[in-house]
Structures are given as structure tokens and as C-alpha cells.
């Protein structure tokens, strides 16, 4: 999950100096520094490289800025607009990220893993059509239902481009990859199978030869557990709406990741400890990455994150 960010005073300090978020992403020394901040503070088992799911859309001709919410000045609203989306082949345009990955890998202890990531085709598709984060996803759904075949083509192109992008991250030093389907929860099962899980499967299959663990994070995907049973990945990441014990039974062939509600971190330490222990107890013994169910929000106290992490670090299986 997102672990760097505005809840950390050391992040806010760097951000004030650097100016805007995209400049931070594009400056390897700065991106590497903020990637390492949560590792130094909490001693986590893995670092996720500092970037955003939307930055690889810029080399395809998308005009992007963050304020801090993402905004696209030239969204794709009609089938003809898709001609404007041109991903570089072979992949290029994110050399700053490769440099960041190399810098972070060099700085990390050998036992700390480095995770690369991308957005899933459906989630990126919503941003391309909507131009921003949405509550209802009306514009993306309007596009998909008016032009289902064109929307299929869009998400398939995104799958192919993100496969090439993740490949470039692994070549630069990423030892695991995470695909964020942050907005799959907006879709019913039938549409999710067609426009989210199908193209995500295509993406994950394409990187199977890289030999690194693949994590598929389905935010709001509790209604899709059975549909994810054969996803070509090693780990399924779940948000807090999924029951972890139920997911452990429904997904027997996957390791699981998650899934504490980040909102629990707004509560007292006792509650954080109790909920974290209950989470770990419900998790599969066959393979499990203890984590939040979504990124840390800016208002979460640093103390609460420490309590969460320490509770997990002290936990021992009987
Ligand atoms: O911990 C890390 O180093 C990971 C960095 C990371 C960011 N974005 C940095 C970021 C990761 C993994 C992401 C992924 C991302 N970006 C997702 C998928 C994960 C999820 O949370 O579901 C999504 C949907 C986005 C799109 C996005 N980027 C949004 C909605 C926002 C605004 C968020 C907000 O807090 O207002 C961003 C901006 C963004 N990406 C920030 C950070 C640290 C905040 C920018 C700032 O510092 O001002």
C-alpha cells in the first residue's frame, strides 16, 4: 500500500522544499529519499517505490497534474480520442523511475524487498475518461456501455503498456510488483469480469516470465473473491471490506495481503492492537503479507502506524 506521504513530517518537509508532487516523482534523489522514509521510521519488510499509478500515462500524451488530487487536462471522452493515447513501443519515458529504483535498491538492506507498481487497466481507464477521481464513475461507465468494444480495446492496450512498464521496473531492480485496481469496487460482478479482471489477467500473464511475485490489489473487491480464484498472480491484496477468514477459504491457491481499515489507525492504541491481532489470526498460514487494506491517509497519527507495525513485528505464530 501507499506508505510514504503527508502523514509523515519528514515527507511534508521534503515536499515543501521540492515544490510539487510530480517534480518529486521525476527527481530520483528525492523520490528515493521519500521511498526510504517509512522504512527508516518503521523497519518495514518492503519498500514501495515512490511514484504514482498515473505517471506512466504522461509518455502516452496525457497532460497530468496533481493538486494534490490528480487531474487530466485532455481526458478521453469519445472513441476518436483513443487515437491520442500513444504508448511508446518499446517502453520509454519513465527513466527517472528506473533511476529511483536503482538508488533505493542500493540504499536498502539486502533483506528488505523493493516493490514496483502500476495501475490496473480498469482503474487507469477510469482516470483517462473521467480526468480525475470519481464518486460515481458515470463518464467511464457511459463510455463502456455506449462503446463496449472500444472500451475493451482501451483496457487491453492499457494491459499491454503496463506489462511493458512493469518489465522496465523489474529490470531496474523491483523484486515484486503490485497492480492497483483501486476502483474495481465500482463495478458489478459481470462488468468487473469483462472490464477489470479480464484485462488485469492479461497484464499479469504477460509478466509471468519475470519470475517476481505479482500482487493484485482489488480495492472494494469483496464481491469478487470467487472470480479471482484463478488470477495469474501469487498474492491477492484485499481491502478491509473483505472478511479475511472467508477470503482465506475462497482463494486457496494465493497468498493474501491486507487488510486493516486505515480508519482503525484513527482510534486508540488498544483498539489498533486488538484489531491487528484479530487480522493476523484470520490470515492464511500458507502465505500472508500483513498490511493495511488501503494507503495511510494524511490525517493518521504517526504513533498509530508505529503501533500497527510493532504489533505485527512482535507477533509469533504458535
Ligand atoms: O508509499 C509510496 O511511496 C507509494 C507511492 C504511491 C503514490 N500513489 C504516491 C502519491 C502509490 C503506490 C500511489 C498509487 C496510487 N495513486 C493509487 C493506487 C493506490 C490507492 O491508493 O488506491 C491511486 C488511485 C492513485 C491516484 C492518486 N494519486 C490520488 C487519488 C491522489 C490524491 C491522494 C490524496 O491524498 O490527495 C494521488 C496523489 C499522490 N500519490 C500522493 C502521494 C504521496 C499525495 C500527493 C502529495 O504529496 O501531495
Boltz pocket constraint, residues with backbone or C-beta under 6 A from the ligand:
constraints:
  - pocket:
      binder: B
      contacts: [[A, 1], [A, 2], [A, 3], [A, 4], [A, 5], [A, 6], [A, 15], [A, 21], [A, 34], [A, 35], [A, 48], [A, 49], [A, 50], [A, 51], [A, 52], [A, 53], [A, 54], [A, 66], [A, 68], [A, 69], [A, 70], [A, 117], [A, 133], [A, 180], [A, 182], [A, 219], [A, 294], [A, 295], [A, 298]]
      max_distance: 6.0
